[in-house]
Amino acid sequence: MEDFIPIFAIFAVFGSITAIIVGPTYFKSRERQEMQATVRAAIDKGQPLPPEVIEALGKEATKNIPSRTRDIRRGIIWLATGIGIAAFSLINELRGVGDDWSDGPNFDSGLLGIAAIPVTIGLAYIVLSFFNKNKD
């Protein structure tokens, strides 16, 4: 029984990550299908659509259009995430040095390299915001 604990832990971690990513997408898709079926049924019966429904459908279609503000927000969030990971790595390295400063801190941990990924994504979003012509 103890042999299955690591396997269960791995499945729990990756299953949770998958559920967090796939779950909202699935439910949003299902909601969109139900809304389209309702609109289709109303049109088939010859009933006029209320303006609120048409407005809601229009907002849903234009919701994912990139804008400068959205790009800047995403860029700042990614940049802050990368800076946070880098700060965690540096603080962890400095804390590990202790009282012996003869060798100095060792910044060879892989976290600084990992922190470069969200920093680069954040900088790319910020640069894209300058080229994006869609304004909010």
N, C-alpha and C positions, 0 to 999 in steps of 0.2 A: 504494500500500500504506500509506503514511503517513497517508492520509486516513481510514483505518479505525481508527486507534489511539484517537482520542477516542470513537468510537462503541463500540468494544470495551470501553473503560474504563467508560463509562456502563452498558453491559449487565452488566459484571462486578460493579460496585458494587450495582446494583439487583437483580441475580440473586442475589448473596450474601445481601442483606437478605431477599429473598423465601424463599430456601432455609432461612435461619435461623428464620424465622417459620413457614413452612408445613411444613417437614420434620418436626419433632417432633409436630406436630398430626396429620399423616398417619400416622406410625408408631404413635402411641398409638391412633388410631382403628382401624388395622389389627389391632393387638394385641387390642383390645377385641372386634372381630368374631371373631377366632380363638377367644378364650375363650368367647364366646357359642355358637359352633358346637360346641365341645367339650362344653360343658354340655348343649346340646340333644341331641347324639348320645348322651351318657350317659343322659339322661332317656328318650330314645326306646328305648334298649336295656333299660331297667328297672334300671339300676345305681344304687345309692345314691351321693349326692354326699358326698365327705369334708367334715368340718367346716372344714378349711382353705380349701377352695374357696368355701364359703358365706361364710366370714369375709372372704376376699379380695374377693368381690363386694360385700359390705356396706361395706367400707372404700372401695372405688372409688366407690360411690354417695354416700357422705358426705364425700368428699375435698374437694369444691369448695364446701362450705357455709362461708360467711364466719363468722369468729369475731373476737373483739376482738383477740386476740394477732396474728392474721394481718393485720388491718387496721392495727394499730400498726406492725408490721414493714414493711409496704408503704409506709405513710406516712413512716416514718423514711428508708427507702431513697430514695423520691422526693424528700423534702426535702433529703437529703444530696446527691443528684444536682444539684438546682437550686442549692444553695449552692456546690457545686464548680464549676459552670459560671459562676456569678457571680464567684467568687473568681478563676477563670482570666481572666475579662474584666477585673476590676479590676487584677490583677497585670500583665496585658498592657498595659493603659492606663498604669499607673504606670511600667512599664519603658520605654514608648515616650516618656515625657515627657523623660527624660534629665536634663541639668543645667539646662535652661532651665525654671524654675518660674514665670516671669513670667506666663504665661497660665494656669497650673494644668493639671491633668489634664483631658482631654476624655472624658467618660463617655457619649458619644453612640453607642457601638458597639451593635449589635443584640443582642449576647450577653446583656446584662442583661435585655432583653425576653424573649429565649428562655429564660433562667433562671427567669423568673416562671412559666412553664408547669409544670415539674415541682414547683416550690415550692407552687403552688396545688393540684396533684393530691395532693401529700403532706399538705398541711394538710386537704384534704377527707377523705382516708383516716383521719387522726387524729381529726377531728371525728366521722366515722362510727363509729369504734371506741367512742365514748362512748354512742352510741345503739344499738349492736348488743347484743342480749340474749343471743346465743349465746356461751357461754364455752367455753374449751377444757377 
